Amino acid sequence: MITTKKRKHSPITLAIINQKGGVGKSTTAVNLAAALGEQGQQVLLVDLDPQGNATSGLGIEKVAGMQSIYDGIIGEVPLENFLLTTRLLNVSIIPATEDLAGAEQELVSLLARENRLADLLGQVKEKYDFILIDCPPSLGLLSINAMVAADSLLIPIQCEYYALEGVTKLLHTKDLVSRLNKELTIYGVLLTMYDGRTSLARQVVSDVQEYFGDLTFKALIPRSVKLAEAPSYGKSILEYAPSSKAAESYRECAKEVIRRA
């Protein structure tokens, strides 16, 4: 097992974002965090999706009265009150609970509403090599908070029909957010649910590579039964099926993420 190594780059915050649902955002957040941790990077996973899939995907039980990201961005509760270590090597998490579902409406009336997450993460950013934010499938105030807090966007795109649907709107939103975060860039585009046996999947890869060029990750995340099963056991694919093609693909993705740092 690789142990923690000395930091070779400044802390990087990545918003894993695509307003289209079912493209593998939470799957990528959990498994990329696990793979980066395995590579010796100190990682903070931020669950900003009201569904809380990244939280449950790591086997964290959401109990009544549990403090979460909601308390940090709405109640301004200190981060230390709900930042959790995980059993994954070098990975911590800020969990989400169902309370987050009401945050969009509550943020509207708050001062500096777009900066709430950035202010929260500023308390601990220097402790980590990578902060990964699992964003909700929408472009509301939670996602805008993520883009203001982030250095770059990591965009998962599913290898299916209408793969690029909505990406234009996401990029337009990014341009609007750039007025609040002038340094925001695109870190990379990750193709998910790839099945090389189909001409459709190969065509999507070609289309995305043509559209995004070198921003497209070389790692392709396969369509995988084991990858779909892992969250039901509260495990990353690196724990559930460490020798699987999906696990290896996320390891390759993590290496690319580190190389781009």
PAKOLMI-350450 format. One line per 5 residues: number of its first residue (from 1); their letters; for each residue x, y, z of N, C-alpha, C, O. Coordinates in steps of 0.1 Angstrom, whole numbers, plus 5000, padded with zeros to 4 digits. Each point is the difference from the previous one (the first is absolute). Example, Ala and Ser with C-alpha at 12.3 -4.5 7.8 and 13.67 -1.06 7.14 Angstrom:
% PAKOLMI-350450
1> as> 5132/4943/5078/4991/5012/5000/5009/5012/5000/5010/5000/5007 | 4986/5011/4986/5009/5011/5000/4992/5011/5008/5005/5011/5001
***
This chain:
% PAKOLMI-350450
1> mittk> 5009/4988/5000/4991/5012/5000/5009/5012/5000/5010/5001/5007 | 4986/5009/4985/5008/5013/4999/4997/5009/5012/4988/5001/5003 | 5022/5004/5003/4997/5009/5011/5000/5014/4996/5004/5004/4989 | 4992/5005/5020/4999/5014/4998/5014/5005/4996/5010/4997/5006 | 4990/5012/4983/5013/5005/4996/4999/5016/5001/4989/5005/5002
6> krkhs> 5023/5001/4998/5000/5014/5001/4993/5007/4989/5001/4996/4988 | 4992/5015/5015/4992/5007/4990/5009/5006/4989/5010/5006/5003 | 4986/4992/4984/5008/5005/4989/4993/5011/4993/5005/5006/4990 | 4983/4997/5014/4992/5011/4994/4991/5007/5010/4998/4995/5011 | 4997/5016/4985/4991/5008/5009/4987/4992/5001/4997/4993/4991
11> pitla> 4995/5010/5020/4987/4993/5001/4991/5003/4988/5000/5012/4995 | 4993/4978/5000/4991/5002/4988/4986/4996/5004/4998/4989/5005 | 4993/5019/4992/4986/4997/5003/4993/4998/4986/4999/5009/4992 | 4995/4979/5007/4993/4996/4987/4985/4998/5003/4996/4993/5009 | 4996/5014/4984/4985/4998/5000/4997/4990/4989/5002/5002/4988
16> iinqk> 4993/4986/5017/4996/4990/4991/4986/5002/4996/4990/4998/5008 | 5007/5007/4980/4988/5007/4996/4995/4996/4986/5007/5000/4991 | 4980/4998/5008/4993/4999/4988/4985/5000/5004/4996/4992/5008 | 4996/5018/4987/4986/5001/5005/4992/4988/4995/4989/4998/5005 | 5016/4995/4985/4993/4988/4996/5001/4989/5010/5012/4997/5004
21> ggvgk> 4978/4997/5000/5000/4989/5010/5005/4987/4995/4999/4998/4987 | 5006/4993/5021/5003/4987/4996/5013/4998/4991/5001/4991/4993 | 5008/5019/5009/5012/4999/4991/5012/4995/5008/5011/4999/4995 | 4987/4998/5018/5011/4995/5008/5007/5010/5009/5012/4998/5003 | 4982/5013/5001/5007/5010/5008/5003/4994/5014/5012/5001/5004
26> sttav> 4979/4993/5003/5003/4995/5013/5009/4988/4999/5009/4999/5009 | 4989/4993/4981/5009/4988/4998/5014/5005/4998/5010/4994/5006 | 4992/5016/4986/5013/5006/4998/5006/5006/5012/5011/4999/5003 | 4980/5009/5004/5005/5007/5012/5006/4990/5010/5011/5001/5006 | 4981/4988/4997/5005/4990/5010/5012/4992/4995/5010/4999/5008
31> nlaaa> 4990/4997/4980/5010/4991/4995/5013/5008/4996/5011/4994/5002 | 4988/5018/4994/5011/5008/4997/5007/5004/5013/5012/5000/5001 | 4980/5003/5009/5005/5003/5014/5008/4988/5005/5011/5002/5005 | 4983/4986/4994/5007/4988/5004/5013/4998/4993/5010/4996/5006 | 4990/5006/4981/5012/4998/4991/5011/5010/5003/5012/4997/5000
36> lgeqg> 4984/5015/5002/5010/5011/5004/5006/4997/5013/5012/5002/5002 | 4979/4994/5008/5005/4996/5013/5010/4989/4999/5010/5000/5007 | 4987/4990/4985/5009/4989/4998/5014/5004/4994/5010/4994/5003 | 4989/5017/4989/5013/5005/4994/5007/5009/5010/5010/5007/4996 | 4986/4994/5016/5007/5008/5010/4995/5015/5001/5007/5007/5007
41> qqvll> 4983/4996/4987/4994/5014/5000/4991/5001/5012/4992/4991/5003 | 5009/5021/5004/4990/5002/5011/4987/5006/4993/5001/5010/4993 | 4988/4984/5009/4988/5003/4993/4988/5003/5010/4998/4994/5010 | 4995/5017/4986/4988/5003/5007/4988/4999/4990/5000/5007/4990 | 4991/4984/5013/4988/4998/4991/4988/5008/5006/4997/4998/5012
46> vdldp> 4998/5011/4981/4989/5009/5004/4987/4995/4993/4999/5001/4988 | 4991/4994/5020/4987/4996/4994/4991/5012/5000/4995/5004/5011 | 5003/5002/4978/4991/5011/4998/4987/4997/4993/4993/5009/4996 | 5004/4978/5003/4988/4995/4993/4990/4996/5011/5003/4992/5008 | 4985/5014/4992/4990/4997/5010/4997/4985/5001/4995/4995/5010
51> qgnat> 5007/4998/4979/4998/4985/5000/5010/4993/5009/4997/4989/5005 | 5014/5017/4998/5010/4995/5009/5006/4986/4995/5004/4992/5009 | 4997/5006/4978/5005/4988/4995/5015/4997/5003/5004/4989/5003 | 5004/5022/4997/5014/4998/5004/5002/4996/5014/5008/4992/5004 | 4983/5014/5005/5000/4996/5014/4997/4986/5003/5007/4993/5006
56> sglgi> 4981/5003/4988/4996/4986/5002/5009/4990/4992/5002/4989/5004 | 5004/5016/4985/5009/4991/4992/5013/4997/5008/5007/4990/4996 | 4996/5017/5014/5011/4997/5009/4996/4993/5013/5008/4999/5009 | 4979/4997/4991/4995/4993/5012/4998/5008/5012/4999/4995/5011 | 4999/5018/4987/4997/5009/5011/4985/5001/5003/4993/5004/4991
61> ekvag> 5003/4992/5020/4986/5000/5004/4995/5014/5003/5006/5007/5008 | 4983/4997/4986/4994/5013/5003/4990/4999/5011/4989/4994/4998 | 5014/5011/5014/4992/4998/5012/4993/5013/5003/5005/5011/4997 | 4984/4989/5010/4993/5012/5004/5009/5009/5008/5006/4995/5010 | 4993/5018/4987/5008/5009/5008/5015/5002/4995/5007/5008/5006
66> mqsiy> 4996/4984/4985/5014/5000/4995/5003/5013/4993/4993/5004/4991 | 5018/5002/5012/5004/5013/4994/5007/4996/4986/5007/4990/4999 | 4992/5019/4992/5005/4998/4986/5004/5013/4993/5000/5010/5006 | 5002/4989/4981/5003/5011/4992/4990/5011/5001/5003/5012/4999 | 4984/4984/5003/4989/5009/5002/5003/5010/5011/4998/5012/4999
71> dgiig> 5006/4983/5013/5003/5008/5011/5011/5009/4998/5000/5011/5006 | 5009/4985/4986/5012/5009/4997/4996/5012/4991/5004/5011/5003 | 4989/4986/4986/4997/5011/4991/4988/5008/5004/4999/5012/4996 | 4991/4983/5011/4988/5007/5004/5002/5005/5014/4997/5012/5003 | 5008/4980/5006/5001/5004/5015/5013/5005/5004/5002/5004/5011
76> evple> 5008/4995/4979/5014/5005/5003/5006/4993/5012/5007/5006/5007 | 4989/4981/4994/5006/4992/5011/5015/4997/4996/5002/4997/4988 | 5007/5003/5021/5014/4997/4997/5002/4986/4993/4994/4991/5004 | 5014/5009/4986/5002/4988/4993/5005/4988/5008/4996/4988/4997 | 5011/5014/5013/5006/4990/5009/4988/4992/5007/5002/4988/5004
81> nfllt> 4986/5018/4996/4989/4993/5007/4995/4988/4992/4993/4991/5005 | 5009/5009/4982/4994/4990/4992/5009/4994/4989/4996/4992/4992 | 5017/5012/5008/5009/4994/4991/5004/4986/5005/5005/4999/5012 | 4994/4991/4980/5002/4986/5004/5012/4994/4993/5002/5002/4989 | 5005/4989/5019/5010/4992/4993/4993/4988/4994/4989/4996/5005
86> trlln> 5016/4997/4986/4994/4988/4994/5010/4989/5001/5012/5002/5004 | 4984/4986/4993/5009/4988/5001/5009/5000/4988/5010/4993/4999 | 4987/5016/4990/5009/5000/4989/5013/5007/5003/5000/5010/5008 | 5011/4985/4987/5013/5006/5003/5000/5015/4995/4997/5003/4988 | 5006/5006/5021/5002/5014/4997/4988/5008/4996/5001/5011/4994
91> vsiip> 4987/4984/5009/4988/5006/4995/4991/5004/5012/4997/4992/5008 | 4999/5021/4992/4990/5005/5010/4987/5004/4992/5001/5001/4988 | 4988/5001/5019/4988/5004/4993/4992/5010/5008/5000/4999/5012 | 4994/5010/4981/4989/5009/5006/4987/4994/4995/4997/5001/4988 | 4995/4992/5020/4989/4993/4996/4988/5009/4997/5000/5012/5004
96> atedl> 4990/4983/4989/4987/5006/4997/4989/4992/5006/5001/4988/5001 | 4989/5019/5004/4988/4994/5005/4988/5006/4992/5001/5009/4992 | 4987/4986/5011/4988/5005/4994/4997/5014/5002/4993/5007/4992 | 5013/4999/5019/4998/5014/5002/5005/5009/4989/4994/5011/4998 | 5015/4984/4994/5006/5008/4989/4989/5003/4989/5002/5009/4992
101> agaeq> 4988/4983/5008/4989/5002/4990/4994/5014/5000/4995/5005/4990 | 5005/5001/5022/4994/5013/5002/5009/5011/4998/4997/5012/5001 | 5016/4985/4997/5010/5010/5000/4999/5010/4988/5003/5012/5002 | 4993/4983/4987/4998/5009/4988/4992/5012/5003/5003/5012/4997 | 4985/4985/5010/4991/5011/5003/5005/5009/5011/4998/5012/5000
106> elvsl> 5009/4982/5010/5005/5007/5011/5012/5009/4997/5002/5011/5006 | 5005/4985/4984/5012/5008/4996/4996/5013/4993/5007/5010/5001 | 4981/4991/4993/4995/5011/4993/5001/5013/5008/5004/5011/4995 | 4992/4988/5018/4999/5012/5008/5013/5003/5009/5000/5009/5007 | 5010/4983/4991/5012/5001/5008/5010/5010/4993/5001/5000/4988
111> laren> 5007/5007/5021/5010/5009/4994/5011/4991/4995/5003/4989/5005 | 5004/5016/4984/5011/4993/4994/4997/4985/4997/5007/4991/5003 | 4981/5007/4992/4994/4987/4998/5009/4991/4991/5000/4988/5002 | 5006/5018/4988/5008/4992/4991/5014/4996/5006/5007/4991/4994 | 4997/5015/5017/5013/4997/5006/5000/4992/5012/5010/4998/5006
116> rladl> 4978/4996/4998/4999/4993/5012/5010/4988/5001/5006/4998/5010 | 4994/4994/4979/5008/4988/5000/5015/5004/4999/5008/4994/5007 | 4995/5016/4985/5014/5004/5000/5005/5004/5013/5012/4997/5004 | 4980/5011/5004/5004/5004/5013/5002/4988/5009/5009/5000/5009 | 4982/4990/4990/5001/4988/5009/5013/4993/4997/5007/4996/5009
121> lgqvk> 4995/5001/4978/5012/4992/4996/5013/5007/5003/5011/4994/5002 | 4988/5020/4998/5012/5007/5004/5006/4997/5013/5012/5003/5003 | 4980/4992/5006/5004/4996/5013/5011/4989/5000/5008/4998/5009 | 4991/4993/4981/5008/4988/5000/5008/4998/4987/5007/4990/4998 | 4991/5018/4992/5005/4997/4986/5015/4996/5000/5004/4991/4993
126> ekydf> 5004/5016/5015/5014/4998/5000/5005/4987/5005/5011/4996/4999 | 4979/4996/5007/5004/4987/5006/4999/4989/4989/5004/4989/5003 | 4991/5014/4985/4997/4990/4991/5007/5003/4986/5003/5011/4997 | 5000/4978/4996/5005/5001/4987/4989/5002/4990/5001/5008/4991 | 4988/4985/5011/4988/5001/4991/4987/5001/5009/4999/4992/5009
131> ilidc> 4992/5017/4987/4987/5001/5005/4990/4997/4989/5001/5007/4990 | 4991/4982/5011/4991/4996/4990/4986/5004/5004/4996/4995/5011 | 4996/5012/4981/4987/5004/5004/4990/4993/4991/5000/5001/4988 | 4992/4990/5018/4990/4993/4992/4987/5009/4999/4993/5002/5010 | 5005/5003/4978/4989/5010/4998/4987/4993/4997/4999/4989/4995
136> ppslg> 4990/5019/5008/4986/4995/4997/4998/5000/4985/5007/5008/4993 | 4983/4985/5002/4996/5000/4985/4992/5012/4997/4988/4998/4995 | 5017/5014/5007/4993/5012/4997/5010/5011/5000/5012/4999/5004 | 4984/5013/4991/5009/5012/5000/4995/5011/5009/5000/5011/4996 | 4995/4985/5016/4994/5009/5009/5011/5006/5009/5012/4999/4997
141> llsin> 4984/5006/5014/5010/5007/5009/5010/4991/5006/5011/5004/5004 | 4986/4983/4998/5010/4991/5006/5011/4998/4990/5012/5000/5003 | 4984/4998/4984/5011/4998/4990/5008/5012/4998/5012/5000/4997 | 4981/5012/5004/5007/5013/4998/5010/5001/5012/5011/5005/4998 | 4985/4991/5014/5009/5000/5011/5012/4992/4998/5012/5003/5003
146> amvaa> 4986/4985/4991/5011/4991/4996/5010/5006/4990/5012/4999/5002 | 4982/5008/4988/5009/5006/4990/5007/5012/5005/5011/5003/4996 | 4983/5004/5014/5007/5012/5006/5012/4994/5009/5010/5006/5000 | 4987/4983/5006/5010/4994/5009/5012/4993/4993/5011/4998/5005 | 4986/4998/4983/5009/4991/4992/5011/5008/4993/4998/5011/4996
151> dslli> 5013/4982/5002/5010/5005/4990/4997/4996/4986/5002/5007/4991 | 4992/4981/5008/4997/4994/4987/4988/4991/5000/4995/4996/5011 | 4999/5001/4977/4989/4991/4999/5005/4987/4994/5008/5000/4991 | 4987/4989/5014/5002/4987/4995/4986/4995/4995/4991/4999/5008 | 5007/4999/4979/4987/4997/4994/4999/4986/4996/5006/4996/4990
156> piqce> 4986/4996/5017/4997/4986/4995/4990/5000/4989/4990/5008/5001 | 5012/4985/4988/4991/4999/4989/4997/4986/4997/5010/4992/4998 | 4978/5004/5002/4996/4986/4998/5001/4997/4985/4996/5008/4991 | 5008/4980/5006/5002/4995/4986/4987/4995/4994/4998/4988/4998 | 4992/5021/5001/4987/4996/4995/4994/5011/4991/5007/5010/4999
161> yyale> 4981/4988/4996/4994/5010/4992/4999/5013/5007/4999/5000/5013 | 5002/5011/4980/4999/5014/5006/5011/5002/5011/4997/5007/5009 | 5014/4987/4989/5011/5001/5010/5004/5015/5002/5002/5003/5012 | 4998/5005/4978/5004/5014/5002/4988/5009/5003/5002/5012/5001 | 4986/4982/5000/4988/5008/5004/5002/5007/5013/5004/4993/5010
166> gvtkl> 4994/5020/4990/5002/5007/5013/5013/5005/5003/5002/5009/5008 | 5009/4986/4985/5013/5004/5003/5002/5015/4995/5007/5007/5007 | 4986/4997/4982/5001/5014/4996/4995/5009/5011/5005/5011/5003 | 4984/4985/5003/4994/5008/5011/5009/5001/5012/5002/5010/5006 | 5005/4978/4997/5009/5000/5011/5012/5010/4997/5004/5007/5009
171> lhtkd> 5001/4993/4979/5011/5008/4997/4996/5015/5000/5008/5009/5004 | 4979/4994/4992/4995/5013/5001/4999/5005/5015/5004/5011/5003 | 4991/4980/5005/5000/5003/5015/5014/5002/5005/5002/5009/5008 | 5007/4983/4988/5014/5002/5004/5005/5014/4996/5007/5007/5008 | 4990/4998/4980/5004/5013/4996/4993/5011/5009/5007/5010/5003
176> lvsrl> 4981/4988/5001/4993/5009/5009/5007/5000/5013/5002/5011/5006 | 5001/4977/4999/5006/4999/5014/5014/5006/4999/5005/5004/5011 | 5001/4997/4978/5014/5005/4999/5001/5015/5005/5010/5005/5003 | 4978/5002/4997/5000/5013/5006/5002/5000/5015/5005/5010/5006 | 4992/4978/5000/5002/4999/5014/5013/4992/5003/5006/5002/5011
181> nkelt> 4998/4990/4980/5012/4992/5001/5008/5001/4987/4998/4991/4991 | 5010/5019/5008/5007/5002/4987/5010/4989/4996/5004/4999/4989 | 5000/4993/5021/5010/4990/4997/4995/4987/4996/5007/4990/4998 | 4979/5009/5002/4994/4987/4997/5003/4994/4986/4999/5007/4990 | 5006/4981/5010/5003/4993/4987/4994/4987/4999/4993/4995/5010
186> iygvl> 5008/4998/4979/4996/4986/4998/5012/4992/5002/5010/5001/4992 | 4990/4990/5018/5011/4991/5003/5001/4988/4990/5010/4996/4995 | 4978/4999/5002/4999/4989/4991/4986/4995/4998/4991/5003/5008 | 5007/4989/4982/4987/4993/4997/5003/4985/5001/5008/4995/4993 | 4983/4998/5014/5002/4986/5003/4988/4992/4994/4989/5003/5003
191> ltmyd> 5014/4988/4988/4990/4992/4993/4997/4988/5009/5009/4993/5004 | 4978/5006/4999/4995/4989/5009/4991/4990/4993/4994/5004/4989 | 5004/4985/5017/4990/4990/4995/5004/4996/4986/4991/4999/4991 | 5022/4999/5006/5005/4997/4987/4999/4985/4997/5004/4992/5008 | 4990/5005/4981/4999/4986/4995/5006/4999/4986/4994/5004/4990
196> grtsl> 5019/4992/5009/5007/5000/4987/4994/4991/4990/5005/5001/4988 | 4986/4991/5016/4994/4990/4990/4989/5008/4991/4996/4994/4990 | 5000/5017/5014/4990/5007/4993/5006/5012/4991/5009/5007/5005 | 4986/4994/4983/5004/5011/4992/4996/5014/5006/5007/5010/4998 | 4982/4990/5009/4995/5012/5006/5010/5006/5010/5004/5012/4999
201> arqvv> 5001/4979/5010/5010/5004/5010/5013/5006/4993/5005/5010/5004 | 4999/4983/4986/5012/5004/4993/4998/5014/4993/5009/5008/5000 | 4979/4994/4995/4997/5012/4993/4999/5012/5011/5005/5011/4997 | 4990/4986/5014/4999/5010/5011/5014/5004/5004/5003/5012/5002 | 5006/4978/5000/5014/5003/5003/5006/5010/4990/5007/5009/5003
206> sdvqe> 4991/4987/4984/5005/5008/4989/4994/5015/5001/5008/5009/4998 | 4979/4992/5004/4994/5013/5000/5005/5009/5012/5003/5011/4998 | 4998/4982/5013/5005/5008/5012/5015/5004/4998/5003/5011/5004 | 5005/4980/4991/5014/5003/4997/5001/5012/4990/5009/5008/5001 | 4982/4992/4989/5000/5010/4990/4996/5014/5007/5006/5010/4996
211> yfgdl> 4984/4989/5013/4995/5012/5006/5010/5006/5010/5002/5012/5001 | 5003/4979/5008/5008/5005/5011/5015/4998/4998/5008/5005/5008 | 4996/4988/4982/5015/4998/4997/5007/4994/5012/4996/4989/5005 | 5016/5017/4999/5008/4994/5010/4994/5001/5014/5006/4993/5009 | 4983/5014/4992/4993/5000/5013/4994/4986/5003/4996/4997/5012
216> tfkal> 5002/4995/4978/4994/4987/5002/5010/4990/5006/5011/4998/4995 | 4985/4996/5017/5009/4990/5006/5002/4988/4991/4990/4996/4993 | 5021/4998/5007/5003/4988/4992/4993/4988/5007/4996/4991/4993 | 5003/5009/5020/4993/4989/5008/4985/5000/4996/4994/5011/5000 | 5001/4977/4997/4986/4998/4997/4994/4992/5011/5005/4989/5003
221> iprsv> 4985/5016/5003/4993/4992/5011/4990/4991/4994/4990/5005/4994 | 5012/4982/5008/4991/4990/4993/4986/4999/5006/4998/5003/5012 | 4993/4993/4980/4987/4995/5006/5003/4987/5007/5005/4991/4995 | 4991/5009/5018/5004/4989/5009/4990/4996/5010/4995/5009/5007 | 5001/4978/4994/4991/4996/5010/5006/5002/5014/4993/5004/5009
226> klaea> 5020/4993/4992/5007/5001/5013/5000/5015/5005/4999/5003/5012 | 5003/5006/4978/5000/5014/5004/4986/5004/5005/4999/5009/5008 | 4991/4986/4986/4986/5003/5004/4997/4994/5013/4992/5005/5008 | 5014/4983/4995/4997/4993/5013/5007/5006/5012/4995/5000/5011 | 5017/5005/4987/5009/5005/5011/4993/5009/5010/5001/4998/5012
231> psygk> 4991/5012/4983/4994/5009/5010/4990/4994/5009/4998/5004/5012 | 4996/4985/4984/4990/4993/5008/5007/4993/5012/4993/4997/5010 | 5020/5001/4989/5008/4995/5011/5007/5011/5008/5008/4997/5009 | 4990/5015/4987/5007/5011/5006/5015/5000/4998/5008/5004/5008 | 4996/4992/4980/5014/4998/4996/5003/5007/4987/4991/5001/4991
236> siley> 5021/5003/5008/5005/5005/4987/5003/4987/4991/5002/4989/5006 | 5000/5013/4981/5003/4989/4992/5014/4994/5003/5003/4989/4997 | 5006/5020/5008/5013/4996/5004/5000/4990/5012/5009/4992/5001 | 4981/5009/5007/4998/4991/5011/4992/4987/4996/5004/4989/5003 | 4985/5014/4989/4991/4989/4997/5005/4991/4989/4998/4988/5001
241> apssk> 5009/5017/4989/5005/4992/4990/5014/5006/4995/5000/5005/4989 | 5010/4994/5019/5012/5007/4998/5008/4997/4987/5008/5007/4995 | 4989/4981/5000/5007/4995/4988/4991/5002/4987/5004/4996/4989 | 4985/5010/5013/4990/5001/4988/5005/5011/4991/5009/5008/5003 | 4986/4991/4985/5003/5010/4989/4996/5014/5005/5007/5010/4997
246> aaesy> 4982/4991/5010/4995/5013/5005/5009/5006/5010/5003/5012/4999 | 5002/4980/5010/5010/5005/5010/5013/5005/4993/5005/5010/5004 | 5000/4982/4987/5012/5004/4992/4997/5013/4993/5009/5008/4999 | 4979/4994/4995/4997/5012/4993/5001/5012/5009/5005/5011/4996 | 4989/4988/5016/5001/5011/5009/5014/5003/5005/5003/5011/5003
251> recak> 5005/4978/4998/5014/5002/5004/5007/5008/4989/5008/5009/5003 | 4989/4988/4984/5006/5007/4989/4995/5015/5000/5008/5009/4997 | 4980/4993/5006/4994/5013/5000/5007/5008/5011/5004/5012/4998 | 4998/4982/5014/5007/5007/5011/5014/5004/4996/5005/5011/5003 | 5002/4981/4990/5014/5003/4995/4999/5012/4991/5009/5008/5000
256> evirr> 4981/4992/4991/4999/5012/4991/4997/5012/5008/5005/5011/4997 | 4986/4988/5013/4997/5012/5008/5012/5005/5007/5002/5013/5000 | 5006/4979/5005/5013/5004/5007/5009/5006/4990/5007/5010/5003 | 4995/4984/4985/5009/5006/4990/4996/5014/4996/5008/5008/4996 | 4979/4995/5004/4995/5013/4995/5001/5010/5011/4998/5012/4998
261> a> 5005/4984/5014/5001/5009/5012/5011/5011/4998/5002/5009/5008
***
